């Protein structure tokens, strides 16, 4: 009898553990955009990019770091749409190249490095510019305009999702004055009370000659609001540009993190 009990005890512990996991984990969830009405959310984005260019047999390295802070206030939200007022609060950028460093801070524009003054003029125009954006329940922008809050709001899947579910989102990014279209695939890795954990994989799909690349990363979506709360992605892009009669291969390796508060 004691031998039987000794064999049964580990088995019971395993069964109890499985039962607890089943109780704590959700089998599936339906994601819809529904942030808290009247609440103001803050999106903090940090991105670093290292560029490698081959020019006449020489390798030129440059590094760019950028930090942006966006806020959006939920004016209205219901089962069909969400209306927000969004703006970029501030932006910081630094560029290091050939032993020199250039900096820009929207809070202190008078300290902008002269060498990047022209480049930052367009960036400065976007600071504190209030924009009203309307989204449908799936995270799509309604009407004209673009999704300026892509770090927090993405297109959501129509069907309920569970571990292993995937959906695809098409995105456009501007790299070196070139529009790069990417197709990102989100895969559900776990569903808990804290949120929906995702892995991200993407490929560049561009008609431009010599452009290719990949994206990988992770993200967490709040199941109640349908918004991404944290994400971390890595990119690796290759392209060829023509300048002053030269054909220049360029490799861009980047890391981006987003947190929503």
N, C-alpha and C positions, 0 to 999 in steps of 0.2 A: 504493500500500500504506500509506504514511504517513497519507494522508487517511482511509483506512478505519479505521486505528488511532485517529486523533483522534476520529472519530465513535463508535467503540466504547467508548473509555475512559469518557466520562460515563455511557453506558448501563450499563456494568458496575458503576460506582460506585452508581448508583441501585438496580440489582438486588441488590447486596451489602447496601445499606442496608435495603431491604425484607426481605431474608432475615434480617437481624439483628433487625428489629422483630418479625417473625413468631416468631423464636426466643425473644425476651424476653417478649412479651406472651402472656397466656393467653387461649384462645378462650372458655372458660366455666369456671364454678366453682359448686359446690354449697355454700351457706352453712348451717351448723348450729352451734348454740350448744355450745361445748366449751372453756370456759376451763381454765386450768391448775389442777389439783387442789392444794389447800394454799396457793395464792397469794392474797395480799391485794391487791385493786385499789382505787385511789382515783379518785373522780369529782369533778372541780372544775367548778363551774357558776357562771357570771357572767351576770347578767341586768339590763338596764336598761329601764325603761318610762317613756315620757312620756305624760301624760294631759292632754287638753284638754277642758274642760267649758264649755258655754255656759249661763250662768245669768242670766236676765233681761237679756239683751243684753250681758252682760259675759263675757269669756273668762278662765277660771281655769286656770293651768298648774300642774302638779305633776310631779315626777320622782322615781322610785323606783329604787334600785339594790340588788341583793341578790347575795350570794356565799354559796355553800354548799359544804361538803366532806363527801362521803359515802365510806364504805369498805365493801367486802364481801369476805369470805373464802370461798373455794370449799371447802365441806366434802366434797362428792362430785360427780363428774361422769362420765358415761358416754355411750353412744350414744343413750340415750333420755331422760335427764333430768340436771339440774344443781341441786344444793342449796347455797344460800349463806346466810351470816349477814351481815346488813347493818345499818348504823346511820348516822345523821347525826352527824358529829363536831363540826361547828360551823357557825354561820350568822351573817352580818352583813347589816344592812339600814340604809339611810339614805333618808329622805324629805325632799324640799325642796318647800316650798309657800309662796307669798306672802311670800318673803323669809325664811322660817324653815326651820331644818333640824332633823330629829329622827333619832336614831340608836339602833341596837340591835346588841349584840355578845353572842352566847351565852357567850363566854368571860369577859365582864365584865358580867353582868346588872345589877349595881348602878349602872352608868352609863347605863342605859336612859332615854331621854327620857320624862318623865311623860305627854306627849301621846299616845304610842303604846304605853304600858305594857299597856293592855288588849288591843291588837291582837297584841302579841308573846307573850302568855301561852300561847296555843295553840301557837305556834312553839316555845316553850321546852320544852313537854312532849315534843316529838319528839326532842330532843337526847339522844344516848347511849342511846337505846332500841333494844336489839338485837332484830331481827326475822329469823326464818328464812323464806326464800322458796324455793319449788321451781318450777323452770321445765322445760318439755319441750324437746326438741331444736330446736323451731321458735321458741323465745323466748316462748312463752305461759306465763302463771302457771298452775300446777297447783293445783286446789283453791280455797278461798276466799282473799280478799286481793287486793291490787292490785300492779301493777308499780311498786315504789318506785325502781327503777333505770332508769327510762325514758331517761335520758341515755346509757346504755351498752348496754342490752338492749332490742331491739325485735323485733316479729314478723318472722320471716324468710320469704322465698319458698320454696315447696315445690319448685319446679322449678329445675334448673340455670340460672344467669343468664349473660348475655354483654353486651357493649356494646349499649345500646339497650333492654335488658330493664327492665320496670317491675313494681312491686308496690305495694299499697296497705295502709296501716295506719290503723286508727281509734284516736284518742286522745281523752281527756277532760281538760280543764284547768279550774281554778276561777279565774274572773276576777270580782272585785268581788262575791263570794258568789254567783256564778252559774256553773252548769256549762255549759261550752262544748264541744261535740263537734266535732272536726275530723277530716277525712279527708286524710291525708298520702300523696302518691305519690312513691315513690323511683324514680329513673331512673339506671341504670348508665351513667356517662360514660367510665370506663376501668377496666381490670383490669391491675395490675402486681404485681410481687413485694412491693411495700409494702402493697398492699391494694386494696380495691374502692372506687373513687371514685363518689360519688353526687351527684345534684342532687335537691333537695326542693321540691315544690310542694304547697300544701294550701289547702283552703277550709273555712270554718266551716259546719257543718250543725247548726243549732240551731232548736228550735221556739219559742224565745223571740222575742217581737216586737222588731223593730228591731235584731237582732243579725246582723252580717255581717263578713266579714274574709278575709284571705289570709295565707298563710305561704310564704316562700321561703327557700332555703338550700342548704348543701352538707354532706356528711359523708363520712367514711372508715371502712370496716369492715375489721377484721382477718379475712382469709379463714380463718385457722387457728382462731381462737376464736369467730368469728361475732359479735363485739362491736363496737359503734361506738367508735372511739378518739378521734375529733375530730368536732365538728359546729359549724356556725354558722348560725343562723336569724334571719330578720327577720319580724316580725308587724305587721299593720295591722288593728285591729279597730274597728268602729263599733257603738254601741249607744245605746239610750235608756233612762234610768232615771227612776222617779217618786219624788219625795221632797217631803214637806210640801206636797202639792198641785201641785208643779211638775213639768214634763216637761223633763228635762235631756239634751240630746245629748252623748255622750261619744265621743271618739276616743282610742285607745290605740295607740301605736307603740312596738314593743319590739325589742331585740336580745339574743340569748342565745348564749353560747359554752360548749361543753363539751369538756373534755379528760379522758382516762382514762389513768392511769399504773399 
